[in-house]
Amino acid sequence: MIPAINALYLHYRIIERTGGRHGVRDVRLLESALARPFATFDGQELYPDVYLRAAALAVGIIKNHPFVDGNKRTGIALAALFLEDEGLTLSASQKELVRFANAIAEGKVDINEVARWFKKHTG
């Protein structure tokens, strides 16, 4: 699991580099989004592979909206960091990432579609 302090630092760096307002809107929503990839039910992992876990993380941050600003950017960046920790590199243009993050925020893709997108765009 990505520690909250790492997520906060990444968010801070993103806001510094790309603009927006700093701050956490709700720390419980942040903690929930960071824990979501490792959720279980009745002893079974809800997100049993790396792509579903990355998707759960991105969707959790983007939809929970724990930060004042920069939730889409931070959600995608945290998922990319998670994938990198698993030995996978996310490869997509800035335009593709923006389109993808907006689709998540607008509810146009479900978690399985997000996982497939990550699988297609990693190597």
C-alpha positions in Angstrom: 0.0 0.0 0.0 1.2 3.5 -0.8 1.6 5.3 2.5 -0.5 8.5 2.9 2.6 10.6 3.4 3.9 9.5 0.0 0.6 10.3 -1.6 0.5 13.7 0.1 4.1 14.5 -1.1 3.3 13.4 -4.7 0.1 15.6 -4.6 2.2 18.5 -3.3 4.7 18.1 -6.2 2.0 17.8 -8.8 0.3 21.0 -7.6 3.7 22.9 -7.4 4.5 21.8 -11.0 1.1 22.1 -12.7 -0.9 24.5 -10.6 -3.9 24.4 -8.5 -4.7 24.7 -4.8 -2.8 22.6 -2.1 -4.7 20.8 0.6 -6.6 17.7 1.7 -10.3 18.0 1.6 -10.9 14.8 3.6 -8.1 12.6 5.0 -10.4 9.7 5.5 -11.3 9.7 1.8 -7.6 9.6 1.0 -6.9 6.7 3.4 -9.9 4.8 1.9 -8.7 5.3 -1.6 -5.2 4.2 -0.7 -6.5 1.0 1.0 -9.0 0.1 -1.7 -6.6 -1.9 -3.9 -6.1 -4.3 -1.1 -9.7 -4.7 0.0 -11.0 -8.3 0.7 -14.4 -9.8 1.2 -14.9 -13.2 2.8 -11.1 -13.8 2.6 -11.0 -13.1 -1.1 -9.1 -10.2 -2.7 -11.5 -7.9 -4.5 -8.8 -6.8 -6.9 -6.7 -9.9 -7.5 -4.2 -8.6 -10.1 -1.8 -5.6 -10.4 -3.9 -3.9 -13.1 -7.1 -4.1 -11.1 -5.3 -2.8 -8.0 -3.9 0.1 -10.0 -7.4 0.8 -11.3 -8.9 0.7 -7.8 -6.3 3.2 -6.7 -6.8 5.6 -9.6 -10.6 5.3 -9.4 -10.5 5.7 -5.6 -8.5 8.9 -5.7 -10.4 10.4 -8.7 -13.9 9.5 -7.4 -13.3 10.0 -3.7 -11.9 13.5 -4.4 -9.8 13.7 -1.2 -7.8 16.7 -2.3 -8.9 20.3 -2.8 -7.5 20.2 -6.3 -5.6 17.9 -8.6 -7.4 14.6 -7.9 -7.3 13.4 -11.4 -3.6 14.2 -11.8 -2.8 12.6 -8.5 -4.9 9.5 -9.1 -3.2 8.8 -12.4 0.2 9.5 -10.9 -0.3 7.3 -7.9 -1.5 4.5 -10.2 1.6 4.9 -12.3 3.8 4.9 -9.2 2.0 1.7 -8.0 2.6 0.0 -11.4 6.2 1.1 -11.4 6.7 -0.5 -7.9 5.4 -3.7 -9.6 8.0 -3.4 -12.4 5.7 -1.9 -15.0 6.0 1.4 -16.8 2.9 3.4 -17.8 3.3 4.7 -21.3 0.8 7.2 -22.7 0.8 10.7 -24.0 -0.3 13.6 -21.8 -3.3 14.0 -24.0 -4.3 10.3 -23.5 -3.8 10.6 -19.7 -6.0 13.7 -19.5 -8.7 12.0 -21.6 -8.5 8.8 -19.6 -8.6 10.7 -16.2 -11.6 12.7 -17.4 -13.4 9.5 -18.5 -12.9 8.0 -15.0 -14.1 11.2 -13.3 -17.2 11.3 -15.5 -18.0 7.7 -14.9 -17.6 6.7 -18.5 -15.4 3.7 -17.7 -15.8 1.1 -15.0 -13.0 -0.4 -13.0 -12.5 -3.3 -15.4 -12.1 -0.9 -18.3 -9.6 1.1 -16.3 -7.6 -2.1 -15.6 -7.6 -3.1 -19.2 -6.4 0.4 -20.2 -3.5 0.2 -17.7 -2.6 -3.3 -19.1 -2.6 -2.0 -22.6 -0.5 1.0 -21.7 2.2 -0.7 -19.6 5.3 -2.6 -20.4 
